[in-house]
Amino acid sequence: MLADELCMELEDAGAVVLGPVGSIRDAEALIRASDAIHGGILDVNLDGDMVFAAADLLAERGVPFVFTTGYDRSVIPERFDGVVQCEKPINLRIVTQAIGRVIHG
């Protein structure tokens, strides 16, 4: 499973991974329940639901994040224009580097 492979790649890079989650409801619950989130990787379409409400929660908390998506950039609301978008099919190393850059600058 790709999510498991991404988790392993992130852990190999030194991250403590809190996910993955399989639904927008679970994503929102995880974000609300944790003060220890330093970054996020959000699939734009999570089990048939758009992930923008979870992205808003992260943004409200000042948590940097990146999107993974197969959608065109025009699908992403303008308020997320500055968010890095990793195109599918994703390259695990590129996603890991992207989240590292947005967290560490």
C-alpha angles and dihedrals in degrees: 000000000000095000090057091048091050090050090053091048091051093047090049086055090054101263126140104224119213097182169354104193125186103213141039089242091056091046092052092046092051092049092048093046099050132067090179100074110122098170143355141214111206126190104216091223110044111184092327097316127103111243100218096111089058089046089053090053091052092047091050089055093047092245113150118227144169131219126230114201149148090209126102115260089250090073091064114086117250092246086072096050091119095051117107113245120206110201123226134274080058126214107220094215093050092050091048091050092046095053090045091054095049092048099043101027 
